Amino acid sequence: MQTNGKNYFFTSESVCAGHPDKICDQISDAILDSVLSQDPYGRTAIECLAGENRLVIAGEIGTNAKVDFESIAREQIKRLGYTNGDFNFSCNSPIHVYVHEQSPEIAVGVKKKGAGDQGMMFGFACRETKSLMPIPITIAHALTKKIDEVREGKILSYLRPDGKSQVTIEYKNGKPYRVTKVVIAVPHKESVELSDVKNDLYKKVVKPVLEKFDFKINKKDLIVNGTGIWHKGGPASDCGLTGRKIVVDTYGGYARVGGGAFSGKEPSKVDRGGAYAARYLAKNIVAQGLADKAEVILAYFIGAKKPVMQEVETFGTEKKPKKIIKDFMNRLLDTSVAGIIDGLDLRRPIYLQTAAYGHFGRPEFPWEKIV
């Protein structure tokens, strides 16, 4: 991130697992996991569109796996809390499937262990949190996850699926200083007053989450449902699409993002595999004390076995010469397409869990491991 000085404000947002775009991401990745559980070398690029009382699944696939697209989608929609037809979108809504075989003109390059797409990818790490992620997006994810937990655990049983969070951080001398605003949007039952919703969210969500990061705000600095009314959320109110939350999925706008989204794509699609590799390299550069902030940049073309570009930016925070940092990167991970997939063990059904609360900063994923 570039700023004009050391004192500034920065805002990031996250979305709940039941947000329309995240419904689509999770269905796309559940389909990918189904393929990989049967065929580790299967290829997918699955997109979903969720609208009023309707889900469309489209894309391409190259595999011998048997996939029940409709059943997988209904299972995810039900898990996410959309079981009531009154919301005009539920696990019983009509589903249309338009999935075809992967283009042979793309497949020929992938079969030779080349990239399944062109594009550039960015990976980022900094010292603002234990996970070496920027703190605004980290707190935003923690808030949305907590919202889902209190809803699913019946602690605030009047909440409905869907929701967003937003956090504004004031930086002083380039370091996080305080939280100035928290914004939460979440639909709820009509019988509950907004003032009660705000009080409950402040006590059950905002305060405990911020305390974990040694921050606090007054209730007056919490905004809940900006228009004052939100009862019906989900795809009937706001159409959802796979891949539309790429900033939420990455670094909350704090670092640059690449040209492609993640969900529904197996790792030969370097939009995904390359982004994971870039994060792995950046995180380990910072973890090893080579720099306090690092951004790794990769680029590929369809069929490319190796990147056409591999660079690192340390924003003046490097502790060692750039040559030593680059040599470390080269030893740490082979950034050929095959090298990334094998080095990070990506041909596994691990992707559904990435499709909510961000792809980075979570220790369960192989690209987050520190050497």
N, C-alpha and C positions, 0 to 999 in steps of 0.2 A: 504493500500500500504506500502511495506517495501523498504527502501532505505539505502544506506551505510552512509549517512550523511544528513545534513540539507540543503545542496545546491545541486540541481539537476535539470534536465530538464524532462518534461513529455509531451507526445503527445497523443491526442485522435482524432478520426475521427467520422464523421457522414455522412449520405447519404441522398440525396433528396428523396421526396416521389415517384418520377418516376424512381428511381433506380430499376433494374430488381428484386433484392431480395425483395425490398419493395413493388413492384407491387404484388408479390406473397403473402407477409404478409398481405397486405390490402385486397386482394381477400379472403384469408383464414378467416380473421376476419370479413369481411362483411358477409360471409356465417354463421359464428358463431352468429353474431348479428341477422341475419334473423331467425335462429333457436330459440334463446332466446326470441325474440319478440313474438313468437308464443307459445313456450314451455320453460318456465324458468328452467325446470329440464332436458332439452335435453342435450345429450352428443355428443361432436364432437372431432375429431382429423383430421383436414383437411390440406392437403399439396398441394402446387402448384409448378409446374415446367413451367417456361416460356423460350422459345427458339425462334429461327428464325421462324416467322410466325406460331407459335404454342403455345397453352397453354394446360397443362395437370392438371386436378384436381383429386386427389386421397385421400383415407383415409377411416375413419370409422365414423359412425354416429348412434346414438340411440335416436330416437325422432319420435313423431307423426306429427311434423311440415312438411309442404309442402315447399320444397326448389327448386327453379329454379336456379340451379348452373350456368348454362350458362348465363342466363340473368344477374345475379348478377356480374359475372366476366366481362361481356361486359360493364356494367355500370361503374365499377371501372376503367377499362382500358381507357374508354373514358374520365372519370373525370380527370385522370392523364395526359391527353394530347396526348395519342397515337391514333390519328384519321387519320393519313396519312399513307396509305399503302406503300408509298415509303420507310418507315423506316423498312419494312419487319417484322413489328409487329404492330398490331392495334386492335381496338375494333371489327374489322371484320375478324380477323384471326380465323382459325379453333380451336375449343375447344373440348377436349376429357375428359369425366368424368368417373372416375373409383372409385366410392364411395360405400362402402358396410356397412352392419350392424356391430355394435361394437361386438367384440368377447364376447361370453357369459361367458368365463372364467375371463375376466376383469370386465364385467358388474355386475357379482354377488357380487364383493367387493364394487363397487360404489353404488349399490342399498342399501347396508347396511351402507351408509355414510362413506365409506372408500376411501382411495386415489386411483385414477385411474392410478397411475404410481409410480414407485420407484424413488429415487434420492435424491440429496442434493441441497439446495437452500441457497443463500446468500443475505442478505440485508445490505445496507451500507448508512451511512450519515456522513457528516462532516460540518465544519463551513465556508467553502470557499465561499459559495454563499448564498443568501437569501433563496433559495430552499433547502439548506443543501445538495447540491450535489457537487461533484468535479468540479472545474471550467473548466478544459480542455474540458470535454464532454459537459458541459453546453454551452460554447461558440461555439463549433462545431455544436451543434444542432441549435443554433440561426443563424448561418451562412447558413446552408442548408435551414432552413425555410425562411430566407430572400431571398435566391436565387429563391426559388419557388414563393415567393410573387412578386418579380420584373418581373418574367417571366409571371405569370398568370395575373398580373395587366397591362401587355403590357408596363411596364416601360423600360424593355429590351426585346423587342418583338422578337429579333433574337435568343434568347436562346431557346433550345429544352429540352424536358423532359430528366431526368436522371441528375446525378451530385453527387459530393462529396465535403466535406470540411475536412480539417485537421489543427489542431492548436497545436503549441508547446509552452509550458509555462516554463519559468525559475523560479525556486523556490529558495528563499534565506531564511535561518533560518526556513525552513519548511513551508514558506508561499509564495503564488503566488507573483512574483515580476514584471515580464513583459512578453509580448508576443514576441517571437523571430522570428517565422515564421508562415505564414498562407498559406495553399495550397488549391486551388480550382480547381476542374475539372468539366467542364460543356460543353456539346456539343452545337454548334451554327451554324447558317447558313453559307454556304461557302462564301457568298458575304461580310462577315464582317472580317476584319483583327484582328488577335490575339491581337495586341497592343491596338486596340480600345476596345476589350472585357476586357482586363486587366484594362484599364483606367476606364471603366464603372463599373466593379465589385468593384474596389477599392473605387470609390466615392459612389456608390449606395448600396453596401453590406458591405464591410469590415469595412470602417471607421465608419458608423453609428452603426454597431453591437458592435465593440470594444469600442466605446465611452460609451455605456451603462454599460460596465464593468470597466470603467476608465482606459482603455488601448488604445494604439495606435501603429501603425507600419508605417514605411516608405514604399512607393510603391515597392522599391527594395526588400523588405522582403516578398512580395506576389508572390507566384508562381501560374501561371494559365496554366493548360493543359501542364503537364511536357514535353511531346514530341513535343509540339508546334502545334499539329493538333488534333482536335476532332470534327467531324461534325455529325457523326451518332452514337447515343447511343442506349440504350434500350436492350431488350433481344436478338435482332438479332446480336448484337455485343458481348454481355456477358450474358450467360445464368443466369436466376434467380431461386432461390429456397426459399421456405418458411423456416424461422428459421435460415438462414445462418448469419444474422447480430446480433447475441446474444450479442456481446460486445458493439455494437452501441446501442442496446436496453437497456443496463443496465448502467454501470458506466465507459464506455470508456477504460476499462483495468485497471483503478485505483484501483478497488477492485475485489475480486474473483467473478467468475460467477459459476452458478450451471451446472448440467449436461444436462439440457434440454432447448429448446426454448419455446416461448410463443404463437405465433400467430396460430390461428385455433383450439386452445385447450380451452375448457370450464374449469371453475375453480376447478372442482374435480381433474383435472390433476394438481398435486401439483407443477409440473415444473412452472406453472403459478401462481396458487393461493398461493402456499407456498412462492414464490419469492415476491409476493405483501405483504404478511403478514410480511416477514422478513424486507422489506423496511419500512413498517409502524412502526414496533417495533424500528428499528434502528433510524429512523427519530425522533420519539418521545423521545427516550433516549437523543438524542442531544438537541432537542428543550426544554426539561425540565431541561437542565443544569446538567444532570447526568454524561455526558462525552462530550468531544469536538469531538470525533470520535468514531463511533461504527459500528461493523459488527455483524449481527445476523445470526446464522447458524441453519438451520432446515434440517431434513432428514426423509424420509418415505419409506414404502414398499407398494406394491399393496395391497389394502384392509385395510391398517392401518388406524384406526380412529384417532390416535394421533401420533405425531412425535416420532421416535425412538431416536432422538437427538434434543436438543434445547440448544444452547450455545450462548454466547456473548463475543466478543473481543473488548476491548476499547483502545488498543495500548498504554497503560500507561497514557491516558488522562482522566481517570475516576475522578470524583469529589466526588463520594460516593463509599462505599464498594460494591464489586460485588454482595453480597447478596441482598442489597437494590435495585440494578439495576435489578436483576433477579426477585425479588418480584414485582417490577414495571411492568416488562414484563408480568408476570402471571396475574396481575390484569387488564392490558390493553387489552389483547386479548387472547381468548381461541384458541390455535393453533391446535386443532383438525380440521380435514377437514371440518366438519360441522360448527365448531366455526368460522373458517376463512370466509367461504362463507356467513354465516349469519352476522357475526360481521362487515364485510366490504361490505355487500349487493352486492354480486358479480353476482347474477343471473339476470343481466340486460344487455340489448344490448348496452354496452359502449365500446366495444373493437376495433371497426374500427379506432377510433381516437387515440388509443394507437400505431397503427402499423406504424407510421412515427414520427420522431423526438424524440424517446425515450419513455420508459414507466414510467420513474421516474422524479421527480422534477417539475411536472406539477400539479397545484393546483386543476384542475378539477376532478382528480381521487380520489376515497375514501381512497386509501392506502397512500395518501399524506396529509391527514387531521391531524392536530395537536390537541391533547386533551387539 
